[in-house]
């Protein structure tokens, strides 16, 4: 009989891979599993060698096939009873719960980059931003904001004692032009402004100059995304709705107004609209509420009607944090509905303070992570031109997002409360081994419900099938002492 030919290097490496993967297989099954894989390698090599089809390429394919031995060994490893038990125990642990809640937040951060959140945390890119306010017309009947009459602005400039001198008011409006830039990755925002608008903000251009006549200024993001950072564009013309407009300059990269979207500013000496928004700069120390009272009094003196609607001033800082306050109100309202004073009195007992503090910390961490994901999703995925600074002007971005926050916050808190009640009072693992006790049809004469155990032997939770309205603590937790722990295989 001829001796077996010397195996090629790829066959030797393949056998080594199988030998390394065999360490994952339980010892009782390891020898048979490894023999089966090595037999498959030998037959494949011998068959191709005998057919004259063995080559370097076939050796590489053999190595790729043997890489699957690690997945096969991992499957054998996962079939172990001890591994199953460890996976189940980890799935019931509080750390698994927090990790599952962190996953959507990480996905949101990777998918969007959290531009609105970073914008919320960063300082406003304006000079003395605390003195800037946006003035609109507030309706008492509908609760919405609209533009003020353009004729009011000269009267305010002349008679106001709280505005910071000449040029402290500038009109602006935003427009929706749907036919232009249809292939843009992000739909741009079109804003018409007066020339004094940018000097009022204390912002200069990065390229070009701020025009005095009708022309365009591009935000840095619009310049990059729509025109590919073309420096030759400054001084040239672009066509918008069939009309050519000269591009006077590009604004700095950090500058934004109303939205994080790319923006094109129509700089015009006089805005064509009768209703305009107004950007105002007040004197140092003057709040938006005080400025609003003065503007209302001026309107009444000049005969402007302010019964159903009146001027409304909101500072840029307060407008920017409006989503935070609306979300905080939703969270506080949900917590007030859930937390009972009787539970607080019980938790403050001296012998229960340590366990209560542990449970409260886990509940707070669980709610904080889940609510952060809800708030971040609402902030990042809502329409940006009015939900950031003027939430009440857009029903889909302002009140719509507020109601979404309220419903989602209540849903998160209700789930967190239900999850908390289903956990062990000591180790915070989810309870398991549900057992039905009693007869559901005999509730009048006997008790019926479900009992759940802690896998570590810390206690038993009794959950009745029917809860009466006057019973504030229907669930009964019975703590087990150390003498019971030998009955549980998971106890140390």
C-alpha angles and dihedrals in degrees: 000000000000116000117252110266118249109271117241122249093260091058091049091050091047091054089049091053091051090048091053092047091050090072087074093058119087112262094244091058099031100092096050093044093051092046091053093052094046091049090054090050092049095048093048092050094044094047094051092041092052091047091050091239099112112121142150089269091055089049090054090050089051090054091050090050092050091053084072089067088079091058090046091049091047089054090054088047092052090051091067114112092227091053091049090052093048092050091049092047092050091047089055094046122102090239091062089052092052092045091052090051093048092054097073090046091053091047090051091050093049094044099047106018087227096260094164092048092050089047089053093052098043122082117261112267094233136100111262092349092184089070095053123097137172116229121206137154115265120207117213092199100052100019091227132128125235138169122287123237112275089226090066095064098070090047092052092047092052101042105030118105094186100057116095099251130273119353093024094125126061128174124225140166135183125227136201110223106176101176098059124085096004092168094052115126089227123026107247124232118233117211127180114209141169119249091252090059096088096041087052089056091045093237126141129192127263093212129018122355141286106267126230094203132047110306142121133266119194126211113234092249092051090049091053101039100037103031103024095239093296107177090191088066092074106093092017131098134255126191119236119178090345095307124108116231128187117237106227100181152321123260123229120280095245094050120104135153130193093345147023089234122106108276136202115199120210104208108203131168089223125019113231095222124093091212116056140166116238131218111206134189113206129197117272112284095018112125126213091248093055091046090050092054091052093049091050091051091050090052091052092049091052094048099253113149113248101164101101096017133026138174114280124199123196125177118237092240093053092045092051093053094043092103089053093054094046091050092046091053090052092050095046091048091052093049092050090054093049106040115078124204091226091059091049092052090050093048092052093060109119096236092051101042098098095049091042091051091051092050093045091051092052092046091050093048092048093050093043094055095044094045091048089056091049093047093045093049092050092047096045100040101041121095108273112206096080107008090072103050108003106034097165095056095069118050091197095051104030115033091017092058091042091056090044089053091050095050095043093046091051090047092051093048094047091050092047091050093049091046090050093053091051093057133088113268091224111036097019093230119145110264118246143183097063112204125190113229127191132357118297091212094056101059092129094061104024143026120259130181146097130296121207126192134210109238089221093056098247098131153312128261119211113204114186122217092228126037121197118220095242094053106092093178106041094153112079120206116199114193117216122215126227093272089075097052095085088066091065119075093205095058116106 
